[in-house]
Amino acid sequence: MSDQLPDRLSTDPRSPYYNADVLSRDVGIRFKGVEKNNVEEYCVSEGWVRLAVGKTVDRKGNPLTIKLKGKVEPYLQK
C-alpha cells in the first residue's frame, strides 16, 4: 500500500468513504495547523472536516458532529 492518503475518508463503516485498510495505518489530521483527534470525516479538495462534539450522541447512537471549513492536512502517524 502506498503512502498516498485518499482525498476523502470517514470513520463510519456505513459511509462510502470508509476504508479500513487506511484507518488501520493510524491517520492523523492537521486542521488549520492544529492537530485534531476527534475527526469523524475529512475532505481535502473541498477543505472541510467533520468533528465529533464531545461525547454527545444522537438517538441512533451516532456521534453528533459539526462541519468546519479550512485547510486540511492528513498524514500517517509514525
CYANA upper distance limits for C-alpha pairs under 8 A (distance plus 0.5 A):
  3 ASP  CA     76 LEU  CA      8.15
  5 LEU  CA     22 VAL  CA      8.01
  5 LEU  CA     74 PRO  CA      7.73
  5 LEU  CA     75 TYR  CA      7.88
  7 ASP  CA     43 CYS  CA      6.19
  7 ASP  CA     44 VAL  CA      5.85
  7 ASP  CA     45 SER  CA      6.97
  8 ARG  CA     17 TYR  CA      6.91
  8 ARG  CA     41 GLU  CA      7.88
  8 ARG  CA     42 TYR  CA      6.06
  8 ARG  CA     43 CYS  CA      4.81
  8 ARG  CA     44 VAL  CA      6.98
  9 LEU  CA     17 TYR  CA      5.61
  9 LEU  CA     18 TYR  CA      6.39
  9 LEU  CA     19 ASN  CA      7.58
  9 LEU  CA     41 GLU  CA      6.12
  9 LEU  CA     42 TYR  CA      6.19
  9 LEU  CA     43 CYS  CA      7.35
 10 SER  CA     15 SER  CA      7.15
 10 SER  CA     17 TYR  CA      5.88
 10 SER  CA     18 TYR  CA      5.33
 10 SER  CA     19 ASN  CA      7.95
 10 SER  CA     40 GLU  CA      6.40
 10 SER  CA     41 GLU  CA      4.69
 10 SER  CA     42 TYR  CA      7.20
 11 THR  CA     15 SER  CA      8.44
 11 THR  CA     18 TYR  CA      6.39
 11 THR  CA     19 ASN  CA      8.38
 11 THR  CA     23 LEU  CA      8.06
 11 THR  CA     40 GLU  CA      5.97
 11 THR  CA     41 GLU  CA      6.82
 12 ASP  CA     18 TYR  CA      6.67
 12 ASP  CA     40 GLU  CA      7.81
 13 PRO  CA     18 TYR  CA      6.08
 13 PRO  CA     19 ASN  CA      8.49
 14 ARG  CA     18 TYR  CA      7.78
 19 ASN  CA     23 LEU  CA      6.85
 20 ALA  CA     24 SER  CA      6.52
 21 ASP  CA     25 ARG  CA      7.47
 22 VAL  CA     26 ASP  CA      8.06
 22 VAL  CA     27 VAL  CA      7.87
 23 LEU  CA     27 VAL  CA      6.63
 25 ARG  CA     76 LEU  CA      7.42
 25 ARG  CA     77 GLN  CA      8.31
 26 ASP  CA     76 LEU  CA      6.62
 26 ASP  CA     77 GLN  CA      6.32
 27 VAL  CA     74 PRO  CA      7.29
 27 VAL  CA     75 TYR  CA      6.27
 27 VAL  CA     76 LEU  CA      5.21
 27 VAL  CA     77 GLN  CA      6.45
 28 GLY  CA     35 GLU  CA      8.10
 28 GLY  CA     36 LYS  CA      8.06
 28 GLY  CA     37 ASN  CA      7.90
 28 GLY  CA     74 PRO  CA      6.21
 28 GLY  CA     75 TYR  CA      5.71
 28 GLY  CA     76 LEU  CA      6.33
 28 GLY  CA     77 GLN  CA      6.38
 29 ILE  CA     35 GLU  CA      6.53
 29 ILE  CA     36 LYS  CA      6.24
 29 ILE  CA     37 ASN  CA      7.74
 29 ILE  CA     39 VAL  CA      7.98
 29 ILE  CA     72 VAL  CA      7.53
 29 ILE  CA     73 GLU  CA      6.28
 29 ILE  CA     74 PRO  CA      4.99
 29 ILE  CA     75 TYR  CA      6.83
 30 ARG  CA     34 VAL  CA      5.74
 30 ARG  CA     35 GLU  CA      5.02
 30 ARG  CA     36 LYS  CA      6.52
 30 ARG  CA     72 VAL  CA      6.52
 30 ARG  CA     73 GLU  CA      5.46
 30 ARG  CA     74 PRO  CA      6.71
 30 ARG  CA     75 TYR  CA      8.45
 31 PHE  CA     35 GLU  CA      6.89
 31 PHE  CA     36 LYS  CA      7.15
 31 PHE  CA     49 VAL  CA      8.27
 31 PHE  CA     70 GLY  CA      7.33
 31 PHE  CA     71 LYS  CA      6.31
 31 PHE  CA     72 VAL  CA      5.31
 31 PHE  CA     73 GLU  CA      6.82
 32 LYS  CA     70 GLY  CA      6.49
 32 LYS  CA     71 LYS  CA      5.66
 32 LYS  CA     72 VAL  CA      7.11
 33 GLY  CA     71 LYS  CA      8.35
 38 ASN  CA     51 LEU  CA      6.09
 38 ASN  CA     52 ALA  CA      6.12
 39 VAL  CA     49 VAL  CA      7.15
 39 VAL  CA     50 ARG  CA      6.37
 39 VAL  CA     51 LEU  CA      5.04
 39 VAL  CA     52 ALA  CA      6.90
 40 GLU  CA     49 VAL  CA      8.13
 40 GLU  CA     50 ARG  CA      6.04
 40 GLU  CA     51 LEU  CA      6.07
 40 GLU  CA     52 ALA  CA      6.84
 40 GLU  CA     65 THR  CA      8.27
 41 GLU  CA     49 VAL  CA      6.31
 41 GLU  CA     50 ARG  CA      5.60
 41 GLU  CA     51 LEU  CA      7.79
 42 TYR  CA     47 GLY  CA      8.42
 42 TYR  CA     48 TRP  CA      6.42
 42 TYR  CA     49 VAL  CA      4.77
 42 TYR  CA     50 ARG  CA      6.67
 42 TYR  CA     72 VAL  CA      8.05
 43 CYS  CA     47 GLY  CA      6.34
 43 CYS  CA     48 TRP  CA      6.08
 43 CYS  CA     49 VAL  CA      6.93
 43 CYS  CA     72 VAL  CA      7.89
 44 VAL  CA     48 TRP  CA      7.30
 44 VAL  CA     71 LYS  CA      8.00
 44 VAL  CA     72 VAL  CA      5.98
 44 VAL  CA     73 GLU  CA      7.60
 47 GLY  CA     69 LYS  CA      6.14
 47 GLY  CA     70 GLY  CA      5.75
 47 GLY  CA     71 LYS  CA      5.99
 47 GLY  CA     72 VAL  CA      6.36
 48 TRP  CA     67 LYS  CA      7.19
 48 TRP  CA     68 LEU  CA      5.99
 48 TRP  CA     69 LYS  CA      4.71
 48 TRP  CA     70 GLY  CA      6.27
 48 TRP  CA     71 LYS  CA      7.76
 48 TRP  CA     72 VAL  CA      7.18
 49 VAL  CA     67 LYS  CA      6.21
 49 VAL  CA     68 LEU  CA      6.03
 49 VAL  CA     69 LYS  CA      7.08
 49 VAL  CA     72 VAL  CA      7.81
 50 ARG  CA     65 THR  CA      6.50
 50 ARG  CA     66 ILE  CA      5.97
 50 ARG  CA     67 LYS  CA      4.89
 50 ARG  CA     68 LEU  CA      6.92
 51 LEU  CA     65 THR  CA      5.69
 51 LEU  CA     66 ILE  CA      5.87
 51 LEU  CA     67 LYS  CA      6.93
 51 LEU  CA     68 LEU  CA      8.21
 52 ALA  CA     63 PRO  CA      6.50
 52 ALA  CA     64 LEU  CA      6.25
 52 ALA  CA     65 THR  CA      4.88
 52 ALA  CA     66 ILE  CA      7.10
 53 VAL  CA     63 PRO  CA      7.71
 53 VAL  CA     64 LEU  CA      6.13
 53 VAL  CA     65 THR  CA      5.86
 53 VAL  CA     66 ILE  CA      7.25
 55 LYS  CA     63 PRO  CA      7.50
 56 THR  CA     63 PRO  CA      6.47
 56 THR  CA     64 LEU  CA      6.42
 57 VAL  CA     61 GLY  CA      5.80
 57 VAL  CA     62 ASN  CA      5.72
 57 VAL  CA     63 PRO  CA      4.74
 57 VAL  CA     64 LEU  CA      5.76
 58 ASP  CA     62 ASN  CA      6.00
 58 ASP  CA     63 PRO  CA      6.79
 58 ASP  CA     64 LEU  CA      6.64
